[in-house]
Amino acid sequence: MTPPSNRRPSGGSGAPSGRGPNRGPGQRRRGQGGRQQPERGTTGRTRPGQPDLAPPEPTGPQIDVHDPKGTRLQKVLAAAGIGSRRACEQLITDGRVMVDGHVVTELGVRVDPLNQTVHVDGERVQLDESRVYLAFNKPVGVVTTMSDELGRLSIGDYVAGRPERLFHVGRLDADTEGLLILTNDGDLAHRLQHPAHGVLKTYVAEVPGPVAKDLGKRLREGIELDDGPVSVDSFRIIDSRPGKAIVEVILHEGRKHIVRRMLEQVGHPVLSLVRTQVGPITLGSTKSGRWRPLNRDEIGKLYKAAGL
């Protein structure tokens, strides 16, 4: 009689293969060295009477992120500038691509670029071509609004020719120059501004000198302002000359005039102030009154800084 296909055939003694004639189903066999080993088949099951078949190989992602009406994932990545179609296919098969938080390794997966999020090596890829991200170097005397009812020069005057409805991330007072991020991505803008996400901002200030060597320690430990305590994440003296000093202040606070009020509180009122960096984005060589589009890597790092 032919044995069932999911069991091993019987030995000549009539006992199942691998079990001696003097050992019952509840006993254990001895391996090399005399140690007892569990009764195992190809699945590692130990209970007697269980089928000895390996489990079927899993097919597809555990969470279905496939959108049959969408676009192939490798095509979407290539269109976003990640690399050639073949290079993007390799990224997928290597397990370096996530869709909606789940690793995708199959090349047949289709996604909706407008409603699904895609990360490559942990950094989000912006797939919505309607999104705009600009680094703007605000000049002194320009108010941080997109339009000003008093007729003052505003940010909106510098981007008036663009078709998108842009808004600024955070503020700089009229007497402060430097980096502002302009975008139409509301979710990102909200997170970048919220102190809970701790996005660092870097300022360079000219102040009366000399600056005491322990000033950085005082500011890191925190000082008291009229609206509560404040502390910096980093402080250093860049340059010092008779009567003046150039200092760098890094903090994640977003309160109004926070850098000016803080330095004035410790006896160094600001003579001039420029913001040089927001999160991973630097002002670089962007001239005053000019803007530049952020590249793909910068956008990905900005999303990562904001926890997206």
C-alpha positions in Angstrom: 0.0 0.0 0.0 1.4 3.4 -1.0 2.0 5.7 2.0 0.3 9.2 2.1 2.3 11.7 0.1 2.7 14.0 3.2 4.4 11.3 5.3 7.7 9.5 5.0 7.4 5.8 3.9 7.6 3.1 6.6 10.9 1.2 7.2 11.2 -2.5 7.0 10.3 -3.0 10.7 6.9 -1.4 10.2 7.8 1.6 12.4 8.0 5.1 10.8 11.4 6.0 9.4 13.8 7.6 11.9 12.1 6.0 15.0 13.7 2.9 16.6 11.5 -0.2 17.4 11.9 0.4 21.2 10.9 4.2 21.2 7.4 5.4 21.4 6.0 8.6 19.8 6.4 10.6 23.0 10.1 9.7 23.4 13.1 11.5 22.0 15.9 10.1 19.8 19.5 10.5 20.7 21.9 12.4 18.4 25.7 12.3 18.3 27.2 12.7 21.8 24.2 11.0 23.4 22.1 14.2 23.8 18.3 13.9 23.3 17.0 15.7 20.2 13.4 16.5 19.3 11.6 14.6 16.6 11.6 16.9 13.6 10.7 17.0 10.0 11.3 19.6 7.4 9.1 22.1 9.1 10.6 21.8 12.6 7.3 20.5 14.0 7.6 18.3 17.1 4.0 17.1 17.7 3.4 13.6 16.5 1.0 13.1 13.7 1.6 16.5 12.1 2.2 16.6 8.4 5.9 16.9 7.5 5.6 19.4 4.7 7.4 22.8 4.5 5.0 25.7 4.6 4.3 27.4 1.2 6.6 30.3 0.3 4.9 33.7 0.9 3.9 35.6 -2.2 3.7 39.3 -2.4 3.9 41.9 0.5 2.0 41.1 3.6 0.2 44.4 3.3 -1.3 45.0 -0.1 0.0 48.3 -1.4 -0.7 47.5 -5.0 -3.0 49.8 -6.9 -4.1 48.1 -10.1 -5.0 51.5 -11.6 -1.6 53.0 -10.6 1.8 53.2 -12.3 4.6 50.7 -12.0 6.7 51.6 -9.0 10.0 51.5 -10.9 8.6 53.9 -13.5 7.4 56.3 -10.8 10.8 56.3 -9.1 12.6 56.9 -12.4 10.3 59.8 -13.2 11.1 61.3 -9.8 14.8 61.3 -10.7 16.0 58.4 -8.5 17.8 56.8 -11.4 17.3 54.8 -14.6 14.4 52.4 -14.8 16.8 49.5 -14.5 18.5 51.1 -11.4 15.1 51.6 -9.8 14.2 48.0 -10.4 17.4 46.9 -8.6 16.5 49.2 -5.7 13.1 47.4 -5.4 14.5 43.9 -5.6 17.2 44.8 -3.0 14.4 45.7 -0.5 15.4 49.4 -0.3 12.0 50.8 -1.3 9.0 51.2 1.0 5.4 52.1 0.0 3.1 53.3 2.7 5.6 52.1 5.3 5.9 48.5 3.9 8.9 47.1 2.0 8.2 46.2 -1.6 10.4 43.8 -3.5 8.2 42.8 -6.4 8.6 44.6 -9.8 4.9 44.3 -10.7 3.6 46.6 -7.9 1.7 49.7 -9.1 1.2 52.7 -7.0 -0.7 56.0 -7.0 1.9 58.7 -6.8 -0.6 61.3 -5.5 -2.0 59.3 -2.6 0.8 56.9 -1.5 4.1 57.7 0.1 7.3 56.1 -1.1 10.7 56.0 0.7 14.0 54.9 -0.7 16.7 54.1 1.9 14.6 55.7 4.6 14.1 59.1 2.8 10.8 60.1 1.3 10.6 60.7 -2.4 8.2 63.5 -3.5 6.1 62.1 -6.3 3.6 64.9 -6.7 5.0 67.1 -9.5 2.6 69.9 -8.5 4.6 70.4 -5.2 7.1 73.3 -5.2 10.0 73.8 -2.7 12.1 77.0 -2.9 15.0 78.3 -0.8 14.6 82.1 -0.7 17.2 84.6 0.6 15.1 87.3 2.1 16.8 90.8 2.1 16.7 93.2 5.0 13.6 95.5 4.8 11.3 92.9 3.3 8.3 91.8 5.4 7.6 88.1 5.7 4.1 88.0 4.1 3.0 87.0 0.6 1.2 90.4 0.2 1.2 93.6 2.4 -1.8 95.8 2.7 0.4 98.7 3.7 2.3 98.5 0.4 5.6 97.4 1.9 7.9 95.2 -0.1 7.0 91.6 0.7 8.1 88.0 -0.2 5.2 87.8 -2.7 6.8 90.5 -4.8 9.8 88.3 -5.5 7.7 85.2 -6.6 4.8 87.1 -8.3 5.5 85.4 -11.6 5.0 81.9 -10.3 1.6 80.2 -10.9 1.5 78.3 -7.6 0.0 79.6 -4.4 3.1 79.6 -2.2 3.5 80.3 1.5 6.5 80.8 3.7 7.7 78.3 6.4 8.2 80.4 9.5 9.0 84.1 9.7 11.9 86.5 9.7 11.5 90.0 11.0 12.1 92.9 8.6 15.5 93.6 10.0 16.7 90.0 9.6 17.9 88.5 6.3 18.5 85.0 5.2 16.9 81.7 4.4 13.1 81.2 4.1 11.6 78.0 2.6 8.7 78.7 0.3 6.3 75.8 -0.6 2.8 74.8 -1.4 3.1 71.6 0.7 1.1 72.4 3.8 1.8 69.3 5.7 5.5 69.7 5.5 5.3 73.4 6.3 3.3 72.7 9.5 5.8 70.1 10.7 8.8 72.2 10.0 7.3 75.1 12.0 6.1 73.1 15.0 8.7 73.0 17.8 7.7 69.4 18.7 9.6 68.2 15.7 12.8 70.0 16.8 13.9 71.2 13.3 17.0 73.2 14.0 17.6 76.7 12.6 21.0 78.3 12.3 21.6 82.1 12.7 24.8 84.2 12.4 24.7 87.4 14.4 27.0 90.4 14.8 27.0 91.6 18.4 29.1 94.0 20.5 32.2 92.4 21.9 34.1 91.0 23.5 32.0 87.8 24.2 32.7 86.0 27.5 34.0 82.4 27.1 31.3 81.0 29.2 28.4 82.6 27.3 27.8 79.4 25.3 27.5 77.4 28.4 25.0 79.9 29.9 22.8 79.9 26.8 22.9 76.1 26.5 21.8 75.8 30.2 19.0 78.3 29.5 18.1 81.8 30.4 14.8 83.4 31.5 12.8 85.7 29.2 9.5 87.5 29.9 7.6 84.7 28.1 9.5 81.8 29.6 12.9 80.1 29.6 14.9 79.5 26.4 18.0 77.6 25.6 20.1 77.1 22.5 21.1 73.8 21.0 24.5 75.1 20.0 26.6 78.3 20.3 30.0 79.3 19.1 32.1 82.4 18.4 33.0 82.6 14.7 35.1 85.7 14.8 36.1 88.4 17.3 37.6 91.8 16.8 37.8 95.0 18.9 34.3 96.0 20.0 32.5 93.4 17.8 32.0 89.6 17.5 30.4 87.2 15.0 28.5 84.4 16.7 26.5 81.4 15.5 23.3 80.4 17.3 21.5 77.1 16.6 18.1 76.4 18.2 14.7 74.8 17.5 12.7 77.6 19.1 10.3 79.6 17.0 9.1 82.4 19.2 9.0 85.9 17.8 12.4 87.7 17.8 13.8 84.9 19.9 17.5 85.2 18.9 17.5 89.0 19.3 15.8 88.9 22.7 18.0 86.1 23.9 21.3 87.8 23.0 20.1 91.2 24.3 19.2 89.5 27.6 22.8 88.4 28.1 24.2 91.8 27.2 24.9 91.4 23.5 22.2 93.2 21.5 22.1 92.1 17.8 23.7 94.5 15.3 22.8 92.4 12.3 21.3 88.9 11.9 21.1 86.4 9.1 19.5 82.9 9.1 21.8 80.5 7.2 20.2 77.1 7.6 16.8 75.4 8.3 17.1 71.7 9.1 19.3 70.3 6.3 18.8 73.2 3.9 21.5 75.8 3.7 21.5 79.3 2.2 24.7 78.5 0.3 25.5 80.9 -2.5 21.9 82.1 -3.1 22.2 85.8 -3.5 20.0 88.3 -1.5 16.5 88.6 -3.1 16.9 85.4 -5.2 15.5 81.9 -4.8 16.4 78.5 -6.0 14.4 75.2 -6.3 15.4 72.5 -3.8 16.8 69.4 -5.4 15.5 65.9 -4.9 18.0 65.0 -2.2 17.3 68.3 -0.3 13.5 67.6 -0.4 14.0 64.0 0.9 16.2 65.3 3.8 13.7 68.0 4.6 10.9 65.4 4.9 13.1 63.2 7.1 13.9 66.2 9.4 10.1 66.8 9.7 9.4 63.1 10.5 7.6 62.4 7.2 
